[in-house]
Amino acid sequence: MESVTTRPSPNVVGVANSKHGVEWCGHFQMPLHYPRYTQADYEAMPEWRLDCLLKEYGLPIFGDVESKRKFAMGAFLWIK
């Protein structure tokens, strides 16, 4: 009888010896916390921060800064 060994999928790349053991590349993981910014925060947020926030949640980062602001507020704010 042959022994069965577990191997990582050939489509998933791992980097050993990172600070958390194995760091997987090419794998999206939803952030643990929902952003807690107010509408005023989004209106004052610089474009680079909007880009980082949208990228962190796997959302598109196309358009000018105003369209990114509108998109982020629509995605993350629950406006009454």
mmCIF file of the N, C-alpha and C atoms, coordinates in Angstrom:
data_MODEL
# 
_entry.id   MODEL 
# 
loop_
_atom_site.group_PDB 
_atom_site.id 
_atom_site.type_symbol 
_atom_site.label_atom_id 
_atom_site.label_alt_id 
_atom_site.label_comp_id 
_atom_site.label_asym_id 
_atom_site.label_entity_id 
_atom_site.label_seq_id 
_atom_site.pdbx_PDB_ins_code 
_atom_site.Cartn_x 
_atom_site.Cartn_y 
_atom_site.Cartn_z 
_atom_site.occupancy 
_atom_site.B_iso_or_equiv 
_atom_site.pdbx_formal_charge 
_atom_site.auth_seq_id 
_atom_site.auth_comp_id 
_atom_site.auth_asym_id 
_atom_site.auth_atom_id 
_atom_site.pdbx_PDB_model_num 
ATOM 1   N N  . MET A 1 1  ? 0.837   -1.170 0.000   1.00 0.00 ? 1  MET A N  1 
ATOM 2   C CA . MET A 1 1  ? 0.000   0.000  0.000   1.00 0.00 ? 1  MET A CA 1 
ATOM 3   C C  . MET A 1 1  ? 0.887   1.240  0.000   1.00 0.00 ? 1  MET A C  1 
ATOM 4   N N  . GLU A 1 2  ? 0.503   2.219  -0.835  1.00 0.00 ? 2  GLU A N  1 
ATOM 5   C CA . GLU A 1 2  ? 1.284   3.450  -0.932  1.00 0.00 ? 2  GLU A CA 1 
ATOM 6   C C  . GLU A 1 2  ? 0.861   4.434  0.156   1.00 0.00 ? 2  GLU A C  1 
ATOM 7   N N  . SER A 1 3  ? 1.820   5.187  0.644   1.00 0.00 ? 3  SER A N  1 
ATOM 8   C CA . SER A 1 3  ? 1.476   6.212  1.632   1.00 0.00 ? 3  SER A CA 1 
ATOM 9   C C  . SER A 1 3  ? 1.026   7.475  0.899   1.00 0.00 ? 3  SER A C  1 
ATOM 10  N N  . VAL A 1 4  ? 0.120   8.180  1.530   1.00 0.00 ? 4  VAL A N  1 
ATOM 11  C CA . VAL A 1 4  ? -0.406  9.411  0.946   1.00 0.00 ? 4  VAL A CA 1 
ATOM 12  C C  . VAL A 1 4  ? 0.251   10.588 1.651   1.00 0.00 ? 4  VAL A C  1 
ATOM 13  N N  . THR A 1 5  ? 0.817   11.476 0.861   1.00 0.00 ? 5  THR A N  1 
ATOM 14  C CA . THR A 1 5  ? 1.408   12.687 1.434   1.00 0.00 ? 5  THR A CA 1 
ATOM 15  C C  . THR A 1 5  ? 0.636   13.885 0.926   1.00 0.00 ? 5  THR A C  1 
ATOM 16  N N  . THR A 1 6  ? 0.563   14.888 1.743   1.00 0.00 ? 6  THR A N  1 
ATOM 17  C CA . THR A 1 6  ? -0.131  16.100 1.314   1.00 0.00 ? 6  THR A CA 1 
ATOM 18  C C  . THR A 1 6  ? 0.881   17.063 0.737   1.00 0.00 ? 6  THR A C  1 
ATOM 19  N N  . ARG A 1 7  ? 0.524   17.606 -0.389  1.00 0.00 ? 7  ARG A N  1 
ATOM 20  C CA . ARG A 1 7  ? 1.374   18.581 -1.056  1.00 0.00 ? 7  ARG A CA 1 
ATOM 21  C C  . ARG A 1 7  ? 0.534   19.798 -1.390  1.00 0.00 ? 7  ARG A C  1 
ATOM 22  N N  . PRO A 1 8  ? 1.162   20.974 -1.397  1.00 0.00 ? 8  PRO A N  1 
ATOM 23  C CA . PRO A 1 8  ? 0.405   22.153 -1.794  1.00 0.00 ? 8  PRO A CA 1 
ATOM 24  C C  . PRO A 1 8  ? 0.014   22.051 -3.267  1.00 0.00 ? 8  PRO A C  1 
ATOM 25  N N  . SER A 1 9  ? -1.069  22.668 -3.615  1.00 0.00 ? 9  SER A N  1 
ATOM 26  C CA . SER A 1 9  ? -1.522  22.707 -4.994  1.00 0.00 ? 9  SER A CA 1 
ATOM 27  C C  . SER A 1 9  ? -0.450  23.365 -5.851  1.00 0.00 ? 9  SER A C  1 
ATOM 28  N N  . PRO A 1 10 ? -0.230  22.874 -7.075  1.00 0.00 ? 10 PRO A N  1 
ATOM 29  C CA . PRO A 1 10 ? 0.798   23.491 -7.923  1.00 0.00 ? 10 PRO A CA 1 
ATOM 30  C C  . PRO A 1 10 ? 0.441   24.920 -8.339  1.00 0.00 ? 10 PRO A C  1 
ATOM 31  N N  . ASN A 1 11 ? -0.823  25.302 -8.202  1.00 0.00 ? 11 ASN A N  1 
ATOM 32  C CA . ASN A 1 11 ? -1.237  26.655 -8.571  1.00 0.00 ? 11 ASN A CA 1 
ATOM 33  C C  . ASN A 1 11 ? -1.077  27.654 -7.433  1.00 0.00 ? 11 ASN A C  1 
ATOM 34  N N  . VAL A 1 12 ? -0.755  27.184 -6.246  1.00 0.00 ? 12 VAL A N  1 
ATOM 35  C CA . VAL A 1 12 ? -0.615  28.055 -5.082  1.00 0.00 ? 12 VAL A CA 1 
ATOM 36  C C  . VAL A 1 12 ? 0.856   28.121 -4.718  1.00 0.00 ? 12 VAL A C  1 
ATOM 37  N N  . VAL A 1 13 ? 1.372   29.316 -4.571  1.00 0.00 ? 13 VAL A N  1 
ATOM 38  C CA . VAL A 1 13 ? 2.776   29.509 -4.257  1.00 0.00 ? 13 VAL A CA 1 
ATOM 39  C C  . VAL A 1 13 ? 2.912   29.877 -2.791  1.00 0.00 ? 13 VAL A C  1 
ATOM 40  N N  . GLY A 1 14 ? 3.738   29.165 -2.057  1.00 0.00 ? 14 GLY A N  1 
ATOM 41  C CA . GLY A 1 14 ? 3.964   29.468 -0.648  1.00 0.00 ? 14 GLY A CA 1 
ATOM 42  C C  . GLY A 1 14 ? 5.396   29.897 -0.418  1.00 0.00 ? 14 GLY A C  1 
ATOM 43  N N  . VAL A 1 15 ? 5.591   30.758 0.551   1.00 0.00 ? 15 VAL A N  1 
ATOM 44  C CA . VAL A 1 15 ? 6.924   31.206 0.915   1.00 0.00 ? 15 VAL A CA 1 
ATOM 45  C C  . VAL A 1 15 ? 7.168   30.770 2.349   1.00 0.00 ? 15 VAL A C  1 
ATOM 46  N N  . ALA A 1 16 ? 8.085   29.837 2.545   1.00 0.00 ? 16 ALA A N  1 
ATOM 47  C CA . ALA A 1 16 ? 8.371   29.328 3.887   1.00 0.00 ? 16 ALA A CA 1 
ATOM 48  C C  . ALA A 1 16 ? 9.195   30.334 4.671   1.00 0.00 ? 16 ALA A C  1 
ATOM 49  N N  . ASN A 1 17 ? 9.180   30.162 5.970   1.00 0.00 ? 17 ASN A N  1 
ATOM 50  C CA . ASN A 1 17 ? 9.976   30.963 6.896   1.00 0.00 ? 17 ASN A CA 1 
ATOM 51  C C  . ASN A 1 17 ? 9.548   32.422 6.965   1.00 0.00 ? 17 ASN A C  1 
ATOM 52  N N  . SER A 1 18 ? 8.326   32.728 6.623   1.00 0.00 ? 18 SER A N  1 
ATOM 53  C CA . SER A 1 18 ? 7.831   34.077 6.862   1.00 0.00 ? 18 SER A CA 1 
ATOM 54  C C  . SER A 1 18 ? 7.487   34.170 8.348   1.00 0.00 ? 18 SER A C  1 
ATOM 55  N N  . LYS A 1 19 ? 7.118   35.346 8.828   1.00 0.00 ? 19 LYS A N  1 
ATOM 56  C CA . LYS A 1 19 ? 6.872   35.490 10.259  1.00 0.00 ? 19 LYS A CA 1 
ATOM 57  C C  . LYS A 1 19 ? 5.660   34.704 10.736  1.00 0.00 ? 19 LYS A C  1 
ATOM 58  N N  . HIS A 1 20 ? 4.783   34.255 9.809   1.00 0.00 ? 20 HIS A N  1 
ATOM 59  C CA . HIS A 1 20 ? 3.611   33.474 10.187  1.00 0.00 ? 20 HIS A CA 1 
ATOM 60  C C  . HIS A 1 20 ? 3.698   32.043 9.686   1.00 0.00 ? 20 HIS A C  1 
ATOM 61  N N  . GLY A 1 21 ? 4.877   31.542 9.419   1.00 0.00 ? 21 GLY A N  1 
ATOM 62  C CA . GLY A 1 21 ? 5.015   30.178 8.933   1.00 0.00 ? 21 GLY A CA 1 
ATOM 63  C C  . GLY A 1 21 ? 5.083   30.164 7.423   1.00 0.00 ? 21 GLY A C  1 
ATOM 64  N N  . VAL A 1 22 ? 3.953   29.978 6.763   1.00 0.00 ? 22 VAL A N  1 
ATOM 65  C CA . VAL A 1 22 ? 3.909   29.980 5.307   1.00 0.00 ? 22 VAL A CA 1 
ATOM 66  C C  . VAL A 1 22 ? 2.993   31.099 4.845   1.00 0.00 ? 22 VAL A C  1 
ATOM 67  N N  . GLU A 1 23 ? 3.493   31.907 3.941   1.00 0.00 ? 23 GLU A N  1 
ATOM 68  C CA . GLU A 1 23 ? 2.710   33.018 3.403   1.00 0.00 ? 23 GLU A CA 1 
ATOM 69  C C  . GLU A 1 23 ? 2.283   32.626 1.991   1.00 0.00 ? 23 GLU A C  1 
ATOM 70  N N  . TRP A 1 24 ? 0.976   32.632 1.726   1.00 0.00 ? 24 TRP A N  1 
ATOM 71  C CA . TRP A 1 24 ? 0.459   32.203 0.430   1.00 0.00 ? 24 TRP A CA 1 
ATOM 72  C C  . TRP A 1 24 ? 0.276   33.404 -0.476  1.00 0.00 ? 24 TRP A C  1 
ATOM 73  N N  . CYS A 1 25 ? 0.737   33.289 -1.698  1.00 0.00 ? 25 CYS A N  1 
ATOM 74  C CA . CYS A 1 25 ? 0.601   34.346 -2.695  1.00 0.00 ? 25 CYS A CA 1 
ATOM 75  C C  . CYS A 1 25 ? -0.564  34.015 -3.631  1.00 0.00 ? 25 CYS A C  1 
ATOM 76  N N  . GLY A 1 26 ? -1.224  35.008 -4.138  1.00 0.00 ? 26 GLY A N  1 
ATOM 77  C CA . GLY A 1 26 ? -2.298  34.783 -5.089  1.00 0.00 ? 26 GLY A CA 1 
ATOM 78  C C  . GLY A 1 26 ? -3.582  34.301 -4.452  1.00 0.00 ? 26 GLY A C  1 
ATOM 79  N N  . HIS A 1 27 ? -3.774  34.583 -3.186  1.00 0.00 ? 27 HIS A N  1 
ATOM 80  C CA . HIS A 1 27 ? -4.960  34.135 -2.466  1.00 0.00 ? 27 HIS A CA 1 
ATOM 81  C C  . HIS A 1 27 ? -5.585  35.335 -1.776  1.00 0.00 ? 27 HIS A C  1 
ATOM 82  N N  . PHE A 1 28 ? -6.854  35.616 -2.079  1.00 0.00 ? 28 PHE A N  1 
ATOM 83  C CA . PHE A 1 28 ? -7.538  36.742 -1.451  1.00 0.00 ? 28 PHE A CA 1 
ATOM 84  C C  . PHE A 1 28 ? -8.119  36.304 -0.115  1.00 0.00 ? 28 PHE A C  1 
ATOM 85  N N  . GLN A 1 29 ? -7.901  37.089 0.907   1.00 0.00 ? 29 GLN A N  1 
ATOM 86  C CA . GLN A 1 29 ? -8.487  36.825 2.217   1.00 0.00 ? 29 GLN A CA 1 
ATOM 87  C C  . GLN A 1 29 ? -9.186  38.099 2.670   1.00 0.00 ? 29 GLN A C  1 
ATOM 88  N N  . MET A 1 30 ? -10.472 37.982 2.963   1.00 0.00 ? 30 MET A N  1 
ATOM 89  C CA . MET A 1 30 ? -11.256 39.137 3.395   1.00 0.00 ? 30 MET A CA 1 
ATOM 90  C C  . MET A 1 30 ? -10.683 39.696 4.692   1.00 0.00 ? 30 MET A C  1 
ATOM 91  N N  . PRO A 1 31 ? -10.453 41.000 4.759   1.00 0.00 ? 31 PRO A N  1 
ATOM 92  C CA . PRO A 1 31 ? -9.974  41.603 6.008   1.00 0.00 ? 31 PRO A CA 1 
ATOM 93  C C  . PRO A 1 31 ? -10.959 41.328 7.143   1.00 0.00 ? 31 PRO A C  1 
ATOM 94  N N  . LEU A 1 32 ? -10.442 41.264 8.352   1.00 0.00 ? 32 LEU A N  1 
ATOM 95  C CA . LEU A 1 32 ? -11.265 40.919 9.505   1.00 0.00 ? 32 LEU A CA 1 
ATOM 96  C C  . LEU A 1 32 ? -12.257 42.001 9.886   1.00 0.00 ? 32 LEU A C  1 
ATOM 97  N N  . HIS A 1 33 ? -11.896 43.251 9.652   1.00 0.00 ? 33 HIS A N  1 
ATOM 98  C CA . HIS A 1 33 ? -12.738 44.347 10.117  1.00 0.00 ? 33 HIS A CA 1 
ATOM 99  C C  . HIS A 1 33 ? -13.298 45.151 8.958   1.00 0.00 ? 33 HIS A C  1 
ATOM 100 N N  . TYR A 1 34 ? -14.537 45.542 9.088   1.00 0.00 ? 34 TYR A N  1 
ATOM 101 C CA . TYR A 1 34 ? -15.197 46.421 8.129   1.00 0.00 ? 34 TYR A CA 1 
ATOM 102 C C  . TYR A 1 34 ? -14.675 47.829 8.384   1.00 0.00 ? 34 TYR A C  1 
ATOM 103 N N  . PRO A 1 35 ? -14.376 48.610 7.340   1.00 0.00 ? 35 PRO A N  1 
ATOM 104 C CA . PRO A 1 35 ? -13.869 49.972 7.581   1.00 0.00 ? 35 PRO A CA 1 
ATOM 105 C C  . PRO A 1 35 ? -14.871 50.814 8.373   1.00 0.00 ? 35 PRO A C  1 
ATOM 106 N N  . ARG A 1 36 ? -14.371 51.566 9.310   1.00 0.00 ? 36 ARG A N  1 
ATOM 107 C CA . ARG A 1 36 ? -15.234 52.372 10.182  1.00 0.00 ? 36 ARG A CA 1 
ATOM 108 C C  . ARG A 1 36 ? -14.978 53.860 9.987   1.00 0.00 ? 36 ARG A C  1 
ATOM 109 N N  . TYR A 1 37 ? -15.047 54.278 8.745   1.00 0.00 ? 37 TYR A N  1 
ATOM 110 C CA . TYR A 1 37 ? -14.864 55.689 8.439   1.00 0.00 ? 37 TYR A CA 1 
ATOM 111 C C  . TYR A 1 37 ? -16.223 56.361 8.312   1.00 0.00 ? 37 TYR A C  1 
ATOM 112 N N  . THR A 1 38 ? -16.260 57.655 8.604   1.00 0.00 ? 38 THR A N  1 
ATOM 113 C CA . THR A 1 38 ? -17.490 58.433 8.426   1.00 0.00 ? 38 THR A CA 1 
ATOM 114 C C  . THR A 1 38 ? -17.477 59.044 7.019   1.00 0.00 ? 38 THR A C  1 
ATOM 115 N N  . GLN A 1 39 ? -18.592 59.624 6.646   1.00 0.00 ? 39 GLN A N  1 
ATOM 116 C CA . GLN A 1 39 ? -18.660 60.285 5.348   1.00 0.00 ? 39 GLN A CA 1 
ATOM 117 C C  . GLN A 1 39 ? -17.623 61.401 5.267   1.00 0.00 ? 39 GLN A C  1 
ATOM 118 N N  . ALA A 1 40 ? -17.449 62.131 6.350   1.00 0.00 ? 40 ALA A N  1 
ATOM 119 C CA . ALA A 1 40 ? -16.443 63.208 6.377   1.00 0.00 ? 40 ALA A CA 1 
ATOM 120 C C  . ALA A 1 40 ? -15.030 62.645 6.185   1.00 0.00 ? 40 ALA A C  1 
ATOM 121 N N  . ASP A 1 41 ? -14.766 61.465 6.764   1.00 0.00 ? 41 ASP A N  1 
ATOM 122 C CA . ASP A 1 41 ? -13.459 60.830 6.584   1.00 0.00 ? 41 ASP A CA 1 
ATOM 123 C C  . ASP A 1 41 ? -13.200 60.518 5.116   1.00 0.00 ? 41 ASP A C  1 
ATOM 124 N N  . TYR A 1 42 ? -14.211 59.940 4.445   1.00 0.00 ? 42 TYR A N  1 
ATOM 125 C CA . TYR A 1 42 ? -14.053 59.615 3.029   1.00 0.00 ? 42 TYR A CA 1 
ATOM 126 C C  . TYR A 1 42 ? -13.868 60.880 2.188   1.00 0.00 ? 42 TYR A C  1 
ATOM 127 N N  . GLU A 1 43 ? -14.590 61.949 2.519   1.00 0.00 ? 43 GLU A N  1 
ATOM 128 C CA . GLU A 1 43 ? -14.489 63.186 1.754   1.00 0.00 ? 43 GLU A CA 1 
ATOM 129 C C  . GLU A 1 43 ? -13.117 63.845 1.888   1.00 0.00 ? 43 GLU A C  1 
ATOM 130 N N  . ALA A 1 44 ? -12.432 63.625 3.016   1.00 0.00 ? 44 ALA A N  1 
ATOM 131 C CA . ALA A 1 44 ? -11.116 64.217 3.246   1.00 0.00 ? 44 ALA A CA 1 
ATOM 132 C C  . ALA A 1 44 ? -9.968  63.244 2.938   1.00 0.00 ? 44 ALA A C  1 
ATOM 133 N N  . MET A 1 45 ? -10.280 61.988 2.658   1.00 0.00 ? 45 MET A N  1 
ATOM 134 C CA . MET A 1 45 ? -9.261  60.952 2.472   1.00 0.00 ? 45 MET A CA 1 
ATOM 135 C C  . MET A 1 45 ? -8.471  61.191 1.179   1.00 0.00 ? 45 MET A C  1 
ATOM 136 N N  . PRO A 1 46 ? -7.133  61.140 1.275   1.00 0.00 ? 46 PRO A N  1 
ATOM 137 C CA . PRO A 1 46 ? -6.321  61.317 0.062   1.00 0.00 ? 46 PRO A CA 1 
ATOM 138 C C  . PRO A 1 46 ? -6.498  60.118 -0.890  1.00 0.00 ? 46 PRO A C  1 
ATOM 139 N N  . GLU A 1 47 ? -6.221  60.358 -2.144  1.00 0.00 ? 47 GLU A N  1 
ATOM 140 C CA . GLU A 1 47 ? -6.438  59.323 -3.165  1.00 0.00 ? 47 GLU A CA 1 
ATOM 141 C C  . GLU A 1 47 ? -5.639  58.057 -2.884  1.00 0.00 ? 47 GLU A C  1 
ATOM 142 N N  . TRP A 1 48 ? -4.388  58.192 -2.426  1.00 0.00 ? 48 TRP A N  1 
ATOM 143 C CA . TRP A 1 48 ? -3.575  56.997 -2.180  1.00 0.00 ? 48 TRP A CA 1 
ATOM 144 C C  . TRP A 1 48 ? -4.208  56.119 -1.108  1.00 0.00 ? 48 TRP A C  1 
ATOM 145 N N  . ARG A 1 49 ? -4.845  56.736 -0.102  1.00 0.00 ? 49 ARG A N  1 
ATOM 146 C CA . ARG A 1 49 ? -5.489  55.964 0.967   1.00 0.00 ? 49 ARG A CA 1 
ATOM 147 C C  . ARG A 1 49 ? -6.746  55.267 0.444   1.00 0.00 ? 49 ARG A C  1 
ATOM 148 N N  . LEU A 1 50 ? -7.504  55.958 -0.408  1.00 0.00 ? 50 LEU A N  1 
ATOM 149 C CA . LEU A 1 50 ? -8.664  55.333 -1.038  1.00 0.00 ? 50 LEU A CA 1 
ATOM 150 C C  . LEU A 1 50 ? -8.237  54.120 -1.861  1.00 0.00 ? 50 LEU A C  1 
ATOM 151 N N  . ASP A 1 51 ? -7.148  54.279 -2.622  1.00 0.00 ? 51 ASP A N  1 
ATOM 152 C CA . ASP A 1 51 ? -6.637  53.169 -3.425  1.00 0.00 ? 51 ASP A CA 1 
ATOM 153 C C  . ASP A 1 51 ? -6.277  51.975 -2.547  1.00 0.00 ? 51 ASP A C  1 
ATOM 154 N N  . CYS A 1 52 ? -5.594  52.244 -1.439  1.00 0.00 ? 52 CYS A N  1 
ATOM 155 C CA . CYS A 1 52 ? -5.206  51.161 -0.514  1.00 0.00 ? 52 CYS A CA 1 
ATOM 156 C C  . CYS A 1 52 ? -6.433  50.464 0.075   1.00 0.00 ? 52 CYS A C  1 
ATOM 157 N N  . LEU A 1 53 ? -7.404  51.249 0.473   1.00 0.00 ? 53 LEU A N  1 
ATOM 158 C CA . LEU A 1 53 ? -8.618  50.697 1.076   1.00 0.00 ? 53 LEU A CA 1 
ATOM 159 C C  . LEU A 1 53 ? -9.379  49.825 0.084   1.00 0.00 ? 53 LEU A C  1 
ATOM 160 N N  . LEU A 1 54 ? -9.577  50.327 -1.126  1.00 0.00 ? 54 LEU A N  1 
ATOM 161 C CA . LEU A 1 54 ? -10.302 49.562 -2.135  1.00 0.00 ? 54 LEU A CA 1 
ATOM 162 C C  . LEU A 1 54 ? -9.539  48.297 -2.515  1.00 0.00 ? 54 LEU A C  1 
ATOM 163 N N  . LYS A 1 55 ? -8.227  48.409 -2.647  1.00 0.00 ? 55 LYS A N  1 
ATOM 164 C CA . LYS A 1 55 ? -7.411  47.242 -2.989  1.00 0.00 ? 55 LYS A CA 1 
ATOM 165 C C  . LYS A 1 55 ? -7.473  46.193 -1.887  1.00 0.00 ? 55 LYS A C  1 
ATOM 166 N N  . GLU A 1 56 ? -7.448  46.631 -0.639  1.00 0.00 ? 56 GLU A N  1 
ATOM 167 C CA . GLU A 1 56 ? -7.506  45.719 0.511   1.00 0.00 ? 56 GLU A CA 1 
ATOM 168 C C  . GLU A 1 56 ? -8.766  44.855 0.485   1.00 0.00 ? 56 GLU A C  1 
ATOM 169 N N  . TYR A 1 57 ? -9.862  45.409 -0.010  1.00 0.00 ? 57 TYR A N  1 
ATOM 170 C CA . TYR A 1 57 ? -11.124 44.671 -0.065  1.00 0.00 ? 57 TYR A CA 1 
ATOM 171 C C  . TYR A 1 57 ? -11.390 44.074 -1.435  1.00 0.00 ? 57 TYR A C  1 
ATOM 172 N N  . GLY A 1 58 ? -10.397 44.116 -2.322  1.00 0.00 ? 58 GLY A N  1 
ATOM 173 C CA . GLY A 1 58 ? -10.537 43.507 -3.638  1.00 0.00 ? 58 GLY A CA 1 
ATOM 174 C C  . GLY A 1 58 ? -11.502 44.236 -4.554  1.00 0.00 ? 58 GLY A C  1 
ATOM 175 N N  . LEU A 1 59 ? -11.666 45.535 -4.346  1.00 0.00 ? 59 LEU A N  1 
ATOM 176 C CA . LEU A 1 59 ? -12.594 46.332 -5.141  1.00 0.00 ? 59 LEU A CA 1 
ATOM 177 C C  . LEU A 1 59 ? -11.843 47.100 -6.221  1.00 0.00 ? 59 LEU A C  1 
ATOM 178 N N  . PRO A 1 60 ? -12.521 47.483 -7.305  1.00 0.00 ? 60 PRO A N  1 
ATOM 179 C CA . PRO A 1 60 ? -11.841 48.191 -8.397  1.00 0.00 ? 60 PRO A CA 1 
ATOM 180 C C  . PRO A 1 60 ? -11.361 49.572 -7.969  1.00 0.00 ? 60 PRO A C  1 
ATOM 181 N N  . ILE A 1 61 ? -10.216 49.968 -8.507  1.00 0.00 ? 61 ILE A N  1 
ATOM 182 C CA . ILE A 1 61 ? -9.652  51.279 -8.168  1.00 0.00 ? 61 ILE A CA 1 
ATOM 183 C C  . ILE A 1 61 ? -9.465  52.120 -9.431  1.00 0.00 ? 61 ILE A C  1 
ATOM 184 N N  . PHE A 1 62 ? -10.500 52.164 -10.268 1.00 0.00 ? 62 PHE A N  1 
ATOM 185 C CA . PHE A 1 62 ? -10.443 52.920 -11.513 1.00 0.00 ? 62 PHE A CA 1 
ATOM 186 C C  . PHE A 1 62 ? -11.152 54.257 -11.360 1.00 0.00 ? 62 PHE A C  1 
ATOM 187 N N  . GLY A 1 63 ? -10.758 55.201 -12.200 1.00 0.00 ? 63 GLY A N  1 
ATOM 188 C CA . GLY A 1 63 ? -11.424 56.498 -12.219 1.00 0.00 ? 63 GLY A CA 1 
ATOM 189 C C  . GLY A 1 63 ? -10.658 57.563 -11.467 1.00 0.00 ? 63 GLY A C  1 
ATOM 190 N N  . ASP A 1 64 ? -11.248 58.741 -11.426 1.00 0.00 ? 64 ASP A N  1 
ATOM 191 C CA . ASP A 1 64 ? -10.616 59.847 -10.705 1.00 0.00 ? 64 ASP A CA 1 
ATOM 192 C C  . ASP A 1 64 ? -10.922 59.738 -9.210  1.00 0.00 ? 64 ASP A C  1 
ATOM 193 N N  . VAL A 1 65 ? -10.340 60.627 -8.445  1.00 0.00 ? 65 VAL A N  1 
ATOM 194 C CA . VAL A 1 65 ? -10.466 60.554 -6.986  1.00 0.00 ? 65 VAL A CA 1 
ATOM 195 C C  . VAL A 1 65 ? -11.917 60.702 -6.528  1.00 0.00 ? 65 VAL A C  1 
ATOM 196 N N  . GLU A 1 66 ? -12.691 61.526 -7.211  1.00 0.00 ? 66 GLU A N  1 
ATOM 197 C CA . GLU A 1 66 ? -14.089 61.713 -6.815  1.00 0.00 ? 66 GLU A CA 1 
ATOM 198 C C  . GLU A 1 66 ? -14.920 60.452 -7.059  1.00 0.00 ? 66 GLU A C  1 
ATOM 199 N N  . SER A 1 67 ? -14.661 59.767 -8.167  1.00 0.00 ? 67 SER A N  1 
ATOM 200 C CA . SER A 1 67 ? -15.408 58.530 -8.422  1.00 0.00 ? 67 SER A CA 1 
ATOM 201 C C  . SER A 1 67 ? -15.003 57.433 -7.435  1.00 0.00 ? 67 SER A C  1 
ATOM 202 N N  . LYS A 1 68 ? -13.739 57.408 -7.042  1.00 0.00 ? 68 LYS A N  1 
ATOM 203 C CA . LYS A 1 68 ? -13.288 56.433 -6.033  1.00 0.00 ? 68 LYS A CA 1 
ATOM 204 C C  . LYS A 1 68 ? -13.945 56.731 -4.684  1.00 0.00 ? 68 LYS A C  1 
ATOM 205 N N  . ARG A 1 69 ? -14.030 58.025 -4.334  1.00 0.00 ? 69 ARG A N  1 
ATOM 206 C CA . ARG A 1 69 ? -14.690 58.422 -3.083  1.00 0.00 ? 69 ARG A CA 1 
ATOM 207 C C  . ARG A 1 69 ? -16.143 57.983 -3.070  1.00 0.00 ? 69 ARG A C  1 
ATOM 208 N N  . LYS A 1 70 ? -16.846 58.274 -4.170  1.00 0.00 ? 70 LYS A N  1 
ATOM 209 C CA . LYS A 1 70 ? -18.257 57.894 -4.271  1.00 0.00 ? 70 LYS A CA 1 
ATOM 210 C C  . LYS A 1 70 ? -18.423 56.380 -4.158  1.00 0.00 ? 70 LYS A C  1 
ATOM 211 N N  . PHE A 1 71 ? -17.553 55.648 -4.835  1.00 0.00 ? 71 PHE A N  1 
ATOM 212 C CA . PHE A 1 71 ? -17.631 54.195 -4.808  1.00 0.00 ? 71 PHE A CA 1 
ATOM 213 C C  . PHE A 1 71 ? -17.392 53.674 -3.394  1.00 0.00 ? 71 PHE A C  1 
ATOM 214 N N  . ALA A 1 72 ? -16.352 54.182 -2.712  1.00 0.00 ? 72 ALA A N  1 
ATOM 215 C CA . ALA A 1 72 ? -16.037 53.736 -1.354  1.00 0.00 ? 72 ALA A CA 1 
ATOM 216 C C  . ALA A 1 72 ? -17.177 54.057 -0.399  1.00 0.00 ? 72 ALA A C  1 
ATOM 217 N N  . MET A 1 73 ? -17.761 55.256 -0.518  1.00 0.00 ? 73 MET A N  1 
ATOM 218 C CA . MET A 1 73 ? -18.875 55.607 0.360   1.00 0.00 ? 73 MET A CA 1 
ATOM 219 C C  . MET A 1 73 ? -20.083 54.723 0.085   1.00 0.00 ? 73 MET A C  1 
ATOM 220 N N  . GLY A 1 74 ? -20.328 54.411 -1.173  1.00 0.00 ? 74 GLY A N  1 
ATOM 221 C CA . GLY A 1 74 ? -21.439 53.530 -1.518  1.00 0.00 ? 74 GLY A CA 1 
ATOM 222 C C  . GLY A 1 74 ? -21.226 52.108 -1.026  1.00 0.00 ? 74 GLY A C  1 
ATOM 223 N N  . ALA A 1 75 ? -19.976 51.660 -1.039  1.00 0.00 ? 75 ALA A N  1 
ATOM 224 C CA . ALA A 1 75 ? -19.662 50.298 -0.622  1.00 0.00 ? 75 ALA A CA 1 
ATOM 225 C C  . ALA A 1 75 ? -19.623 50.137 0.888   1.00 0.00 ? 75 ALA A C  1 
ATOM 226 N N  . PHE A 1 76 ? -19.144 51.156 1.600   1.00 0.00 ? 76 PHE A N  1 
ATOM 227 C CA . PHE A 1 76 ? -18.877 50.986 3.027   1.00 0.00 ? 76 PHE A CA 1 
ATOM 228 C C  . PHE A 1 76 ? -19.778 51.767 3.969   1.00 0.00 ? 76 PHE A C  1 
ATOM 229 N N  . LEU A 1 77 ? -20.470 52.796 3.479   1.00 0.00 ? 77 LEU A N  1 
ATOM 230 C CA . LEU A 1 77 ? -21.346 53.571 4.360   1.00 0.00 ? 77 LEU A CA 1 
ATOM 231 C C  . LEU A 1 77 ? -22.778 53.102 4.247   1.00 0.00 ? 77 LEU A C  1 
ATOM 232 N N  . TRP A 1 78 ? -23.466 53.075 5.338   1.00 0.00 ? 78 TRP A N  1 
ATOM 233 C CA . TRP A 1 78 ? -24.886 52.758 5.353   1.00 0.00 ? 78 TRP A CA 1 
ATOM 234 C C  . TRP A 1 78 ? -25.609 54.066 5.633   1.00 0.00 ? 78 TRP A C  1 
ATOM 235 N N  . ILE A 1 79 ? -25.785 54.855 4.582   1.00 0.00 ? 79 ILE A N  1 
ATOM 236 C CA . ILE A 1 79 ? -26.399 56.176 4.714   1.00 0.00 ? 79 ILE A CA 1 
ATOM 237 C C  . ILE A 1 79 ? -27.914 56.011 4.816   1.00 0.00 ? 79 ILE A C  1 
ATOM 238 N N  . LYS A 1 80 ? -28.492 56.703 5.766   1.00 0.00 ? 80 LYS A N  1 
ATOM 239 C CA . LYS A 1 80 ? -29.939 56.626 5.992   1.00 0.00 ? 80 LYS A CA 1 
ATOM 240 C C  . LYS A 1 80 ? -30.700 57.425 4.978   1.00 0.00 ? 80 LYS A C  1 
# 
